[in-house]
């Protein structure tokens, strides 16, 4: 998540001739169960569902309304490492967030971002092992969703994406001093790494 104390000004420059609307929410310190129950995704989906219904009611019968939400990117689990000892428990909570996104039939594609490294994981073998376990479970689960060979979005599909920054390095300018959050350059790097992946998911086959 993006900490409220970190000033992030990101200008991602990639060669994609598309315009997209991005909505994001960051909840510093929140665990996956807290995000699931109080993160606001249910309310957001309800509003999107109402907007789509209004579009259908106002539009012609011949024109298919566009999906209200094309893709949901979920990054969760970092804070759970401080409280949980069971990787399956963390995994199930993150998976439930994706299932909630799929539940209204508005979202057919999600990205499950792997838990990023951190200074704490570099010092704690148990935290590092737990993060690795959760990421492996997310990757295995995502591989069972949808049909990876199809360009259709009629089936709900989660795509596991390893976190773009793979290792913690306290000397790197990608990290903030706390060893948990990233610097503006770090967030820039993350965004530039994810943008082509997002574009490929949204516009595959075009």
N, C-alpha and C positions, 0 to 999 in steps of 0.2 A: 504494500500500500504506500501511497505518497504521504509522508508525514506533513502535518500542517505547518511545521517550522521550516520546511525545506522549500526554498524559492525555486520553482521549476519553470523554466521558460524554454520550451522545446519547439524547434522549427525543423520538421522532418522533410528532407528534400529527396524524394524518390520519383522515378520516371513512370508515373501512373496517371493516365489521362482520365481520372474519375474524381467526382466530388462525393464525399461521404460526410455524414453527420455522426459525430462521436459523442457519446455520453459516458461519463465515468464517475465512479464514487470510490473514495479511499477511506478505509476505516482503520487507522493506526491502533494496534493493540488488540484488535478483535480476533477471536478464534472462529473457525469455520462454523461451529454450531450457532454462535452469535450472529454471524453473517446470514445463516440460513433463516433464523427466526426473526431477526430484527434489521436486516440489511436493506430492506425496502424493495427487494426484487418482486415480491408478490404484488405490492401496490403499483409498481412500474408496469408490470405485465397487465394488471387490470386496466390501467389507463390506456395502454397500447391496444388492448382488446377492444375497449370502447371506441377508440379512434378508428380502428379498422372497421368496426361494425358501422360507424357513421359513414365511413368512406364507401362501404358496400351499399348502404341505403341511399346515398346521394349519387353514386355513380351509375353508369348505364349497365345493363345486363351483359353487354357485349365486351366490356372492358374488365379484365381481371384486376382487382385491387392489388397493389404492391404490398409485400409483407411489411408490417410495422417495424420489425426488428430482424435484421439479416444475420447478425452474429453476436454472441455473448462471449466475452473473454473472462475467464475466472482465474484469479490468482489468490489462493488461500492456503493456509496450513503453516505458515511461518510461526505465527504466535502460538499455535497448538503445541509446538515442540516444547514449550516451556511448562505445559500442564499435563499433557497426555503421555502415556508410556506405551500405548498400543497403536501401532501403525494402522491397523484395520479401522480403528475407531476414527482416526483422522480422515482416512480415505473415504469411509462411508459418509461422513459429513460433507466432504467436498463433492462426492458423487451426487449427494442429495441436492446440492445447489444446482448442478447441471440438470438433474431430473425436474427440479422446480422450473427451470428455464424452459424445458420442453413441455411442461404440463398443460399450457393453454393452447398449444398448437400454433403459436406465433413464431417460435424460435425453432429452427431445425438444425442449426449448426452452433456448436460451441468450441472454444479452445480451452483445454485444460493445461494451464501453464504449470510447469514443475516448480516445486518449492525451491527458491533460490538459495545459494550458499550464504554464509554470513560469518562474521568474526566469531560468534559464539559456537557455530558448528565446527569451525577450525580448531577450537579448544576442547570441544566436548564430543567424544567418540559416540556417545549414546544419542545425542541430538543429530549428529551427522548420519548415523545408521538409521535413525527413525525417518529422517527426511528422504534418504535413499529408498527405504521400504515403501513409503507413501508414493513417491514418484514412480516406482516400479508397478505398484498396484494401479495407479492412474493410467499408466501407459497400457497395461494389459487390458484394463476395462475399456478404454477408448477404442482399442483395436476391435472390440466386439460390437461396437455400435455402428448402425447404418451400413452402407455399402461403399467401401473406399474406391471401388472401380466405377461408380456411377456419378454422372453429373447432375442427377436429380436430387432435389432437396426435400423430396416427399418423405424421406426417412430421417429421423433425428440422428445426427452424427456428432460425436465429440472427437476432437483431434488433440492428441497429446503433443505438446511442444516443450522440449527441454528448455529450462530458463536460459536466455541468451548469454548471460554472464555465468560461466561454469565454475569459477573458483574465486575464493576470497583472497585478496592481496592487500594488506594494509598500506602498502606503498603505492598502490594504484590510485590514480585520480578519478576512478570510477565510483569510489566509495565515500560516504560521509564519515566523519570522525567516529560516529557511534558503532561502526562496523556492522550495522544492520540495514540501514537505509542507503540509498545510492546518492551520489552527487548529481548535480545537473547534467554533467557530461555522461554519467552512468545512465541516467534516464534517457538521455539522447541516444545512447548506444542501444539500449533496450528497444526503444521505439523504432529505430532504423532497422534493427534486426527483425522485428515482428511485422513491420509494414508489408514487406513482400509476401510473407506467409499469409497474412490476412487478405491481401489482394488476390492471391492464388485461390484461397478458399471461396471468396466472394464471387470471383469472375472466372472461375475455371472453365475452360472450353471456349472462352471468347477470344 
